[in-house]
Amino acid sequence: MQTHFSEYIPLAALIVFVGALAILIWRGNYKVGAYVVQVAVALFLSSAFGFALYAMSVVMVTTVIFRGSEEFLMFNAVASQAIGATIGFAIIKRYGTSENQLHLKEVGISLVLGIIGGLIGFNLFKDATFAADFVTNANSVAGAYFGAVLMGNGLLIVGGFINVLQNREP
């Protein structure tokens, strides 16, 4: 079967779009590049800490104490992802922004938003079928991850966006 060159048009358009966006970020006057890097690193750190906490708690606590408990699975997924998102947010807010300070109130808000996002994602993705079908509750854990990471870093995302719009350093 022979492929036609028109099948590659969407890929070429995506490459051109990403290249143009990279040039805009690199040469932009609104410090968008620093904002994008800040948010990307915060999401990476939140993901790393969240999944590390989740893996450690599944191995150490779930298999020993709460074997087969679906309620603990929900609590574990939401809590570990929300705490991981809060840790990622706190590191970037303290060391990655121009403010170089972190208030306890911001940490609390990030944790609460992470828990709310984790609960929403856990319940929203419970019946989804896009994750590994052979792993029990993989969709719910993925939903808890997405919800907690995005809402837990919401203060950083919104605050950085406001700084970019006001032409201040993020």
N, C-alpha and C positions, 0 to 999 in steps of 0.2 A: 504494500500500500504506500503510495507516494503522498508526501505532505505538501501542501501548497503554502507559498510564502505568506499568504494572508492570515494563516493561523498564528503567525508570530507578531502580528500588529498589536494585540493587547500587551504582550510582553515588552515590545519596543516602546509603546506609549507609557507603560509603567516605569521603564528605565529612564525615559526622558523626564517624566514627572519627578521622580526621585532625585535626578540630577539637578533639575531646576530648583527643587526645594532645598537641596544641599547648598547650592550657590546662594540662594536667598538667605538661608540661615548663616552661612559663613560671612557674607558681605552685608548683612542687614544692619540697619542703624538702630534697631530696637533691642539689641542684645538677646535676640531670639535664640541664638546658638547656645548661650550660657543657660538659658531657661530649659531648652530641650535636653542638654546634657545633665542638668540638675535633676529633672524629672526622671530621665532614663536611669540614672544611677540610683535614685531613690527607689524606683520600682524594682531594679535588680537586687538591691540590698534587702528590700522588703521580702522579695521572693526567696532569696537565699536563707534569711533568718526564719521566715515562716515555714518553709519546707524542712529546714533542719530541726526546728522545734517539733514539727509534726512527726517527722520520722523518729526522733528520739522518744517522744511520748508514746507513739504506737508500739515501738519495740520494748520500752521499759515499763510502761504502765498498762496499756491495753491488754497485752498478752498475759500479764501476770495477774492483774486485779480485776479488770473489767472485760473478761473474755466473752465475746459475742454480744456485747451490749451496744445496741444501735444508738441509744441516747448518749452514751459516752462518745461514740464516734462523732456525732454532731457537735457536742461540746468541745471535744478535742480538736476537730477541724477548724471550727470557728475561733476558738481561743488561741490556738497556736498561730493561725494566719493573722489574726488581729494583733497579737503581740509582736509578731515579726514585722508587720506593716508599721507599727508604732516605733519599733527600734530603727527601721530604715528611715522613717520620717525624722526621727530625733537626730540621727547622725547627720543627715543632709541639712536639716534646719540649723544645726549648731555649727557645722564645719563647712557647709557648702554654699551658704547664702552670705550676702553682704552684711546682714544683721549680726551674724556670729553670736547669737544668743538664743536660748531656748527657755521658755517658761513652762512651769509645771501645768498650767492651765491648757497649754497647747498639746502637751503630751496626753492629758486626760481626754481632751476633745478628740484627738487622733485615735485613741484606744476605743472610745465609745463609738465613733464613726466606723472604725474597723469591725467592731462587734456587730453593729447594725448591718453593715455591708456584707459581712460573712453570713449572717443569718438569712438575709435576703437572697444572696447567691446560693446558699445551701438549699433552701427551699425552692428557688426558681429553677435550678438545674437538676432537681431530684428526678424528674421524669424525662430528662433529655437523653438522647441516645448517641451522642457524638464522641464520647470518651470510650475507654476500654470496656467492652461489654463483659469481659471475663473477670473483671475485678469488681467486687461488690462495692457499691456506693462511690465509684470513681467519679461519676458526674457530680455528685453532691460535694465532694471534696474540691473538685475543680471550681465549682460555683462559689464555695466558701473562699477559695483562694482569690478569684477575680474580684468578688465583692469586697473582701477585706483589704486587699492591696489598693484598689482604686479609691475606695472611700476613706481608708486609713491615711492615704497620702493626699486627700482632698484639700486640706489646708495648704499644703505646699503647692499643689497644682493651681488652685484658685489664687493664692497669694502671689505666686510667681507670674501668673497671667496678668494680674492687676499691675504689678511692677513693670512688666513689659509694656503694657498699654500706657502707663504714665512715664515711659522712657527712663525708668530708674534701673539700676543694676539688680538683677534677680538675686 
